[in-house]
Each structure stands twice: as C-alpha cells, then as structure tokens.
C-alpha cells in the first residue's frame, strides 16, 4: 500500500469527502494518518465538524481500533516562509517580506513554486521519522486539486524548469518528484456515474500516465441504490395499465374502477419508471466505460441521510470492506 495517497476528481464528485473517508479507513487498527488540504477551502474542517484548520498538524478524529487522523491545511505563504527560513535563515526578514506583500506576490506570480511548496510539505510528512527511526505517519492522504489541474500540480519538475534549473528550489522539486513518481505514491480519481465526470476521469488518467505519475484506483461516489432490476423495468414497460391499476388497488391504493384513484396513479408511476430506466441505462454505460480504463474500481453509496460525520465513518467502513485501505 502506497504511503502517499493522492485523491483528485472533477469538481462536485465529492473528492474531499472520499479523501477524508480514506484517511479514516487507513487509520483503523491503530495507524496514524495525516490528511492534507492544499486548496484553502477548509473542506476537511467542515466534514469533521471542527473549527477551521490552522497551518499546523492537528488531531481531528479517532478511527475504529484506536487509530488517529491528523489534518493540515497548507498555506502557501506560510509554507514559503518555512522554506526561506530552512534554506536561507531569513528569520525576521521573512516576516518583513510577508508584510510588504512579497510572499503573496511570489506564490501568485510563480505557481510552479507554489505547487512545489504544497506538494513538498506532503512529501516531507511521508518521509518524516521519529527519534526511534519509525515513520511519524503510516499514511498521508492529500486532497488534491481537481482532475483538470492535478497532473500539472503534481508534475512539479516541469513547472519549475523555467524558473530554477539549479539551487534549492530545483533540489526541492527533485526531492518531491522522487516521492511522487515512486511506488510510495498512488493517485486516485473520484467520479460519478455521469458522462462528463467519467470523461474527465478518463482524460485525467491519460494525462497522469503520460506524465509517468502512478495512477491508483477509480472511486465512483454517490452511487444510487438499484431499485428495479432489468426484469422489473421490462415489466413496467410492457404491463397493461389496467393490470397495474388492479395491482395498486389490491395493495390498498384506491379502487380499481375506471377513473379511480388507482388508475390515476398509473401514469405518474410509469413516468417515474421511465426516468429511472433512462438513468439506469446511462449509469450502466458509464460503468462499462470505467471498466475499460484498466484500474481497480470501487463504488461508494449515496447516503440517504446526507453527508455528516457519521456518514463519513460509514464511507470509511465501506472502503475498508472493498479493500482500498
């Protein structure tokens, strides 16, 4: 199992939710997981129903079996200050640069440097060991940018090539890429059973492979339960309306006479069945497309009660059952 688990996906697919559930799943049985946020949205804090995350590693959850989940919201400006202190010992001069706006300017004008800093913090956490020589975290889970930007975000060597061919930034990028392009890393993509997210997932996988970044698994999120099978759908299409009305009446839903309550229910019920059949066919088509990508495929259910902390633990349990953690 790769120690750096990167989670991406088209906006709206629930990638942050899946990343959080994965962090919980990996922390079971006494493990320690760090969940990293790089986009400044504070989505992790909302999911775990806690206050906004600071720029420091903070315990936010306990997993079944006593494992712990820590979280870190990486601030690119503060990460750059850390970097300047580490390599250039700027001390108070770094804080002065921040007050003057130079730090914000640097992280905005040179996005490649920004990405090196963000990915670098995650990779440092992967490699960090305690005094006894043990890894501080068993796993690091990164809630990465959306699929359309994730390859560029992770491929930091190309991003900084025009900015720094030698020196600390170049060396930092090299160190980051040694982790990101190794078996220590797996990039998972989250999708829905809809045409656009599936197409973006396929495109994202192709881009990651072209950049020689390690693709992990595909997670289909918010999968609706199968209410009617193929045989039931055929029956709904072919059964006479009078027979359906009689069945409704027998179930106590109005009289079977012509124009009665049972008969009035037939048309809306058949419309609903047709809509379900269309969606079912589309979802089956998208499953087939995903199956052709050649990657392990996992499905997480659409939670009837909506997403809350209990639902997050439920999804983590589902991931464990499916062997992703």
C-alpha positions as CSV (number, residue, x, y, z in Angstrom):
1,X,0.0,0.0,0.0
2,X,1.4,3.4,-1.1
3,X,2.1,5.7,1.8
4,X,1.1,8.9,-0.1
5,X,-2.5,8.6,-1.2
6,X,-3.5,11.5,-3.6
7,X,-7.2,12.0,-4.2
8,X,-8.5,14.1,-7.2
9,X,-11.7,14.3,-9.1
10,X,-13.9,16.6,-11.1
11,X,-15.5,19.4,-9.0
12,X,-18.7,18.2,-7.5
13,X,-17.8,14.5,-7.3
14,X,-17.0,14.6,-3.6
15,X,-13.3,14.2,-3.8
16,X,-12.7,15.9,-0.4
17,X,-15.3,13.5,1.2
18,X,-13.6,10.5,-0.3
19,X,-10.2,11.7,0.8
20,X,-11.5,12.2,4.3
21,X,-13.1,8.8,4.4
22,X,-9.9,7.2,3.0
23,X,-7.9,8.9,5.8
24,X,-10.2,7.4,8.4
25,X,-10.1,4.0,6.7
26,X,-6.3,3.9,6.6
27,X,-6.2,4.9,10.3
28,X,-8.0,1.9,11.6
29,X,-6.2,-0.7,13.7
30,X,-4.0,1.8,15.5
31,X,-2.5,3.6,12.4
32,X,-1.7,7.3,12.2
33,X,-2.9,9.2,9.1
34,X,-2.3,12.8,8.0
35,X,-5.0,14.3,5.9
36,X,-3.6,17.3,3.9
37,X,-5.6,20.1,2.2
38,X,-3.9,22.2,-0.4
39,X,-6.6,24.5,-1.8
40,X,-7.5,26.6,1.2
41,X,-11.2,25.7,1.2
42,X,-11.4,24.3,4.7
43,X,-13.5,21.4,3.4
44,X,-11.8,19.0,5.8
45,X,-12.8,21.1,8.8
46,X,-16.4,21.1,7.6
47,X,-16.6,17.4,7.1
48,X,-15.2,16.6,10.5
49,X,-17.3,19.3,12.1
50,X,-14.4,21.1,13.7
51,X,-13.1,24.7,13.6
52,X,-11.0,26.0,10.7
53,X,-7.7,24.2,10.4
54,X,-4.6,26.2,11.1
55,X,-1.2,25.8,9.4
56,X,-0.2,23.0,11.8
57,X,-0.8,19.3,12.1
58,X,-3.8,18.8,14.4
59,X,-5.6,15.6,15.5
60,X,-9.2,15.7,14.3
61,X,-10.6,12.2,14.6
62,X,-10.1,8.8,16.2
63,X,-10.7,5.8,13.9
64,X,-12.1,2.4,15.0
65,X,-9.4,0.4,16.7
66,X,-7.7,3.4,18.2
67,X,-6.1,4.9,15.1
68,X,-5.7,8.7,14.7
69,X,-6.4,11.1,11.9
70,X,-4.4,14.4,11.9
71,X,-5.1,17.2,9.4
72,X,-3.1,20.0,7.9
73,X,-4.3,22.9,5.8
74,X,-1.2,24.0,3.9
75,X,-1.0,27.8,3.5
76,X,1.4,28.5,0.5
77,X,2.5,31.8,2.0
78,X,3.5,30.3,5.3
79,X,5.0,27.3,3.5
80,X,7.2,29.7,1.6
81,X,8.3,31.4,4.8
82,X,9.2,28.0,6.2
83,X,11.1,27.3,3.1
84,X,13.0,30.6,3.2
85,X,13.8,30.0,6.9
86,X,15.0,26.5,6.2
87,X,17.3,27.3,3.3
88,X,18.2,31.0,3.8
89,X,17.8,31.6,7.5
90,X,15.8,34.8,6.9
91,X,14.2,34.9,10.3
92,X,12.6,38.3,10.9
93,X,13.4,39.3,7.3
94,X,10.9,36.7,6.1
95,X,8.2,38.2,8.2
96,X,9.0,41.6,6.8
97,X,8.7,40.3,3.3
98,X,5.3,39.0,4.1
99,X,4.2,42.4,5.5
100,X,5.4,44.0,2.2
101,X,3.3,41.6,0.2
102,X,6.4,39.9,-1.4
103,X,5.4,36.4,-0.2
104,X,2.0,36.7,-1.7
105,X,3.5,38.0,-4.9
106,X,6.0,35.2,-5.2
107,X,3.4,32.4,-4.6
108,X,1.0,34.1,-7.1
109,X,3.4,35.0,-9.9
110,X,5.2,31.7,-9.8
111,X,2.6,29.0,-9.5
112,X,5.2,26.3,-10.1
113,X,7.0,27.4,-6.9
114,X,3.7,27.4,-5.1
115,X,3.0,23.8,-6.2
116,X,6.5,22.7,-5.1
117,X,5.8,24.1,-1.7
118,X,2.4,22.5,-1.3
119,X,3.5,19.0,-2.6
120,X,6.8,19.4,-0.7
121,X,5.0,19.6,2.7
122,X,3.1,16.4,2.0
123,X,6.2,14.6,0.8
124,X,8.1,15.8,3.9
125,X,5.4,14.3,6.1
126,X,5.7,11.0,4.2
127,X,9.4,10.8,4.8
128,X,9.4,12.1,8.4
129,X,10.6,9.8,11.1
130,X,10.7,10.0,14.9
131,X,13.8,9.6,17.1
132,X,13.3,5.8,17.1
133,X,13.5,5.8,13.3
134,X,9.8,5.0,12.8
135,X,7.7,6.9,10.3
136,X,5.6,9.5,12.2
137,X,2.6,8.8,9.9
138,X,1.7,5.5,8.4
139,X,-0.1,7.2,5.6
140,X,-0.5,10.7,4.2
141,X,-3.7,11.5,2.2
142,X,-3.7,14.6,0.0
143,X,-6.9,16.2,-1.0
144,X,-5.5,17.4,-4.4
145,X,-6.8,19.9,-6.9
146,X,-9.5,18.8,-9.4
147,X,-8.7,16.4,-12.2
148,X,-8.2,19.1,-14.8
149,X,-5.3,20.5,-12.8
150,X,-3.9,17.6,-10.9
151,X,-1.2,16.4,-13.4
152,X,0.2,19.9,-13.7
153,X,0.1,20.3,-9.9
154,X,1.9,17.0,-9.3
155,X,4.4,17.3,-12.1
156,X,6.4,20.0,-10.3
157,X,9.6,19.3,-12.2
158,X,8.1,20.7,-15.5
159,X,6.5,23.6,-13.6
160,X,9.8,24.9,-12.1
161,X,12.1,24.0,-15.0
162,X,11.9,27.6,-16.4
163,X,12.3,29.2,-13.0
164,X,15.1,27.3,-11.3
165,X,17.5,24.9,-13.1
166,X,19.8,24.8,-10.1
167,X,19.7,25.7,-6.4
168,X,17.3,24.9,-3.5
169,X,14.0,25.2,-5.5
170,X,15.3,22.9,-8.1
171,X,16.6,20.4,-5.5
172,X,13.3,20.6,-3.6
173,X,11.4,19.8,-6.9
174,X,13.7,16.8,-7.5
175,X,13.1,15.5,-4.0
176,X,9.4,15.9,-4.4
177,X,9.4,14.0,-7.7
178,X,11.4,11.2,-6.2
179,X,8.4,10.6,-4.0
180,X,5.6,11.4,-6.4
181,X,6.9,9.2,-9.2
182,X,7.7,6.2,-7.0
183,X,5.7,3.3,-5.6
184,X,5.3,5.4,-2.4
185,X,2.5,7.3,-4.2
186,X,-0.9,6.4,-5.7
187,X,-3.2,8.9,-7.4
188,X,-6.9,8.0,-7.1
189,X,-9.6,9.6,-9.1
190,X,-13.2,10.2,-7.9
191,X,-16.1,10.2,-10.3
192,X,-19.8,9.9,-10.6
193,X,-21.8,7.6,-13.0
194,X,-22.4,10.6,-15.3
195,X,-20.9,11.2,-18.8
196,X,-18.9,14.4,-18.0
197,X,-17.2,13.2,-14.8
198,X,-16.4,9.8,-16.4
199,X,-14.9,11.5,-19.5
200,X,-12.8,13.8,-17.3
201,X,-11.6,10.8,-15.3
202,X,-10.5,9.0,-18.5
203,X,-8.7,12.2,-19.7
204,X,-7.1,12.6,-16.3
205,X,-5.8,9.1,-16.2
206,X,-4.3,9.5,-19.7
207,X,-2.6,12.7,-18.6
208,X,-1.2,11.2,-15.4
209,X,0.1,8.2,-17.3
210,X,1.7,10.4,-19.9
211,X,3.5,12.3,-17.1
212,X,4.6,8.9,-15.6
213,X,2.7,9.6,-12.4
214,X,1.4,6.5,-10.6
215,X,-2.4,6.0,-11.1
216,X,-4.1,4.1,-8.3
217,X,-7.8,3.4,-8.3
218,X,-11.1,4.9,-9.5
219,X,-13.7,5.6,-6.8
220,X,-17.3,6.0,-8.0
221,X,-19.1,8.2,-5.4
222,X,-22.7,8.8,-4.6
223,X,-24.0,5.6,-6.3
224,X,-27.8,5.3,-6.1
225,X,-29.3,2.0,-4.9
226,X,-30.7,-0.3,-7.6
227,X,-34.4,0.0,-7.0
228,X,-35.5,-2.0,-10.1
229,X,-33.6,-4.7,-11.9
230,X,-33.7,-5.2,-15.7
231,X,-36.6,-7.7,-15.5
232,X,-38.7,-5.2,-13.4
233,X,-38.0,-2.4,-15.9
234,X,-39.2,-4.6,-18.8
235,X,-42.3,-5.5,-16.9
236,X,-43.0,-1.8,-16.2
237,X,-42.7,-1.1,-19.9
238,X,-44.9,-4.0,-21.1
239,X,-47.6,-4.5,-18.4
240,X,-51.1,-3.2,-19.3
241,X,-52.2,-0.1,-17.5
242,X,-55.3,-1.9,-16.3
243,X,-53.2,-4.7,-14.7
244,X,-51.1,-2.1,-12.9
245,X,-54.2,-0.3,-11.6
246,X,-55.6,-3.6,-10.3
247,X,-52.3,-4.3,-8.5
248,X,-52.4,-0.9,-6.9
249,X,-55.9,-1.4,-5.8
250,X,-55.1,-4.8,-4.4
251,X,-52.3,-3.1,-2.4
252,X,-54.9,-0.8,-0.9
253,X,-54.1,2.2,-3.0
254,X,-57.6,3.2,-4.2
255,X,-60.4,1.5,-6.0
256,X,-59.8,-0.4,-9.3
257,X,-62.8,1.3,-11.1
258,X,-62.2,3.3,-14.2
259,X,-61.1,6.8,-13.3
260,X,-60.5,5.8,-9.7
261,X,-57.5,6.6,-7.5
262,X,-55.5,3.6,-8.5
263,X,-55.9,4.3,-12.2
264,X,-54.8,8.0,-11.6
265,X,-51.6,6.7,-10.0
266,X,-50.5,4.6,-13.0
267,X,-49.3,7.5,-15.3
268,X,-47.0,9.2,-12.8
269,X,-45.7,5.8,-11.7
270,X,-44.8,4.8,-15.2
271,X,-43.2,8.2,-15.9
272,X,-41.1,7.7,-12.8
273,X,-40.2,4.2,-14.0
274,X,-39.2,5.6,-17.4
275,X,-36.9,8.2,-15.9
276,X,-35.3,5.6,-13.7
277,X,-34.8,3.3,-16.7
278,X,-33.1,6.1,-18.6
279,X,-30.8,6.8,-15.7
280,X,-30.1,3.1,-15.1
281,X,-29.1,2.7,-18.7
282,X,-26.8,5.7,-18.6
283,X,-25.2,4.5,-15.4
284,X,-24.6,1.1,-16.9
285,X,-23.0,2.7,-19.9
286,X,-20.7,4.7,-17.7
287,X,-19.8,1.7,-15.7
288,X,-18.7,0.0,-18.9
289,X,-16.5,2.9,-19.8
290,X,-14.9,3.0,-16.4
291,X,-14.3,-0.8,-16.7
292,X,-12.3,-0.3,-19.8
293,X,-9.8,2.0,-18.0
294,X,-7.9,-1.0,-16.6
295,X,-7.9,0.2,-13.0
296,X,-9.5,-1.2,-9.8
297,X,-13.0,0.2,-9.5
298,X,-14.8,1.0,-6.2
299,X,-18.3,2.3,-5.5
300,X,-19.5,4.3,-2.6
301,X,-23.2,4.7,-1.9
302,X,-25.3,7.8,-2.0
303,X,-26.1,8.3,1.7
304,X,-29.9,8.6,2.3
305,X,-29.4,10.9,5.3
306,X,-26.9,13.2,3.6
307,X,-23.3,13.7,4.5
308,X,-22.3,14.2,8.1
309,X,-19.7,12.9,10.4
310,X,-21.5,9.6,10.9
311,X,-21.8,9.2,7.2
312,X,-18.0,9.8,6.8
313,X,-17.3,6.9,9.1
314,X,-19.8,4.8,7.1
315,X,-18.0,5.5,3.9
316,X,-14.7,4.7,5.6
317,X,-16.1,1.3,6.6
318,X,-17.2,0.7,3.1
319,X,-13.7,1.5,1.7
320,X,-12.2,-1.0,4.2
321,X,-14.7,-3.7,3.1
322,X,-13.7,-3.1,-0.5
323,X,-10.0,-3.5,0.3
324,X,-8.9,0.0,-0.8
325,X,-7.5,0.6,2.7
